[in-house]
């Protein structure tokens, strides 16, 4: 019997996950399919009941359901519990268990460029859900020095104050972060600033960026944001959001099937979905 997997969100038509996961099912000759489900917030609890009733094998969760779905699950992984968001559900004998692979996906992506980072000093730009996943995961992985810059300082302070893992963190305004940029080895941009169609926007200036720095932006539309273009001109190594997206999906696939898939192939599928465009 064919296994059924899916992704829920509102909206959901834009999701690249079905193409990515179905290609992997085909590559590894698995009798499974992955479909998008458009679920409105007011129907979320009923949707979870329905997925359990049909014995859905696994589920990806995207906005706006990553936090709202948690009370309807049977168990939540400790890291996902700490982050306060779930992006993956595994059906374990009828029990729906929630995990978060967003931060782990980022971690695997950065390791391709910066294999050893625990002694580095990181600047995290933003304090939303993606920032929370990355911040908690990097702290759990042993990175002790992580500063957070955000337009709303109270949100950044809440993020720092709620992280249960050891770390040294300072909360900064975006202007202060710009002026101190030379002290950071890793800069991670997690906001929507610079996303298509606002491709000429950047959250900070890189005037004081050191050329040995690594700059990542979790946006992938465009593939190269203004922040990344500016950082590259300063000599820094850069990475867009596709590795994080591919690795978070690969980790989901591994949880569901026991197979860790070809992430380069997953990135290629996503690039094809994006039309190979940079904007």
N, C-alpha and C positions, 0 to 999 in steps of 0.2 A: 504494500500500500504506500502510495506517495505521501511523503511528509510535507506538511504545510508550515511555512514560516511567513512572517510579514513585518511591516513597519506601520506604525500609527502616528498621525500628526494632524494638524489643522493650521495651514493647508498641508497637502502631501504630494500633489502632482509633480512638484519640482524635484522630488527625492531621487538621488542617483543610486540609492541602496538596492532597489530591485535589479537593476542592470548588473551591478557589481556582484551581488550574491548569486543571482541566477547563472551568471557566467562561471562562477566558482563551482556551483553544483554540477554544471555541465562538464567542466574540466575534470573534476574528480569522480565523474560518473555516478553521482548520487541521485537516487530517486526522490527528488525534493523540488519544491518550487517556493518562490518568495514573492509576495504580492503586497501592494500598498493598500492600506485601509484608511479612509478619511473618517476620523472620529472627532466629533464636536465635544468640547469639554463637558457639556451637560449629559453626554451619553457615555462617558468614560467607564463608569462602574458597570453599566450594562454590557459594554463591549468586552470588558475583562471576563465577565461571567460567560459571555458567549464564546470567547476564545477557549475558556476552560471546558465548556460543554462539548466543543468539537475537538478537544485534545490537541490544540495548536502546539507545535513542537518548540517554537521559539519566536521571540518578538523583539524588534527594535523600537525604541521610543524616541520621538523627536518632539520639538516644541508644539504645543505648550504643555505637554503631559509628563515631563520628566520628574517633576516633584509630585504632581497631583495623583499619579498612579500608585504611589508608594503605600498608602493605607489599604489598597485592594490586593496586595501581594501576600504570600504566605511566609516569606522570609526575605531579608535584605542583607546583602554582603556588607561587612563592617565598613569598608572604604566607601561604598555607595551611601551607606547610612550617614557617615561623617560628612560626605559631600552634600547630602541632602537632595540627591537626584539619581534617577535610574535611567539608563539608556538601553538596557538589555534585559530580557527575561528568558530564563531557561526553564523549560518544563521538566521537572525532575519527578517522574512517577505521579504526575497530576498536581504536584505542588509548583506554583509559580514563584521562582526565586529571582530577585532583582540584583543587577550588577551595574557598575558604571565603567565603561571602557574608554571614555573620552580622555581622561587624564593619562591612562596607561597608553592609549594610542599616541598622545603627544610625546610621552616619555620614549616610546620605541622610535618615533620619528626623529627626535632630537639626537638620540644615540647614534644614528647613522652619520651625523655630522660632528657631534661633540661626545665622543665615547665616554670621557671622564669629566664629570661636571660638578661633583660634590663640593669641590673647593672654590667653585665659581661664585660670582655675585650676580644675581638675577634681578631684573626689573620687570615686573608684571604690569602691563597697562590694561586697566579695566578691572571690574569687580563683580561681573555677572556670573551666570552659571558656568560658562566655559572657563572663566578665570578661576572659579572655585575648584573645579575638577583638576585643573593643571596645578594650581597652588598646593592643594592637599596632596596630590600624587607626587609632585616633585619633593615636597617636604618629607613625605613618607619614604621616598627613595634616598634620602640622606642629604639633600641640598639644604644647607642651614641658613644661607643669607639670601632672602627673597624680599625685596621691597615692592610695595604696591602703589601705583599712581592711578588716580581716578579723578574725574571731574567732581564727583560727590564724595568728599572725604569720609563721611559717616559710613557709606557703603564699604569702602576699603577697610575702615576700622572694624566693621562687623565681620568682614572676611577674615582678617588677621586674628581677631579675638576668638573666632570659632574653630580655628584649625587645631586639632588635637595632637599634632605631631611637632616635635622639637624644631624650632626655627628662630632666627633673628630677623625681625621685619620692622621696617619703618614705613609709615604711610605718608605719601607725598602728593602735592598738587602736580598737575601736568607741567606747569611752568617750572617748578622746582626740579622735577625729574629731568627736564630738558637741560637745565643748568648744571646738573650733576652727572650727565650721561657718560662722561668719560670714565667713571669708576665701575661701570657695569661690563661684565663679560658676556652676558646673555640678556637680550631684550625680547620679551614676548608680548605681542599685540593681540588682544582678545576681543576688542570692541568691533562694532560694525563700521567704524570710520574708515573710509577708503574703499568700501564695497561698491560694486556696480549698482547704480549709475554714477555715484559720487567718487569717481576714480582719481580726481585731483585733490582729494582731501587726505590729511594725515593727522593723527592725534598729537604728534610731537615733531619738533625739528630735530634733525640729527647733526647739527653743527658741531656738537662736542663729542660725537661718537668716535670711539677709538677704532682704528682699522682692523684690530685683531678680534673685534667683537663678533658675536653671532646674533643675527636678528631674524626672528620668525614672526610671521603674521598668519593667524589661523584662517584668514580669508582665502578663498580660492577663486572668487569671481570679482576682480580679475586675478589671474595667476600671479601677477606681479603688481602689488599695490604701490602707491606713491612712496610709502614708507620703505618698502623693499628696494625700489629703484634708487631712492636717495641713499640708503645704506650701502647698496652695491657700489655706487659712485664714490663712497668714502673708503672702499676696499674691504668692507665687511662681508662675511659669509652670510647667505640668506636662505630662507626656506619658507615656502608658502604653506597653505593649510591642507594640501592634498595628502602628504604623508600621514598627518594626524587622522584624516578621514579614512584613508585606506587601512591604517593599522587598527583603528577602533573597530572597523568592520571585520578585519581579519581576526581580531580577538573574539568578536561575537561568533564568527564562523567556527573557530576552534572550540568554543564552549558548547556549541550545538552539535558538532560532528566529530570532535577529537582530531581534526586536521587543521594545521596552521597553513593557510593558503599562500600563494604567490602574491605578495603585496605589490610588486612591480606591475604584475598583470592587472591587479585591482586598480592601481593608479591609471593605467592605460585605458581601462574601461571608462573610468571617470572622465579622463581627458576627451575621449571620444564623445561622451555624453555632453560635455561642455563645448564640443565642436573645435577643440584645440585652440580656443580663443584665449587671449590675454585680457580681454575686456568685454 
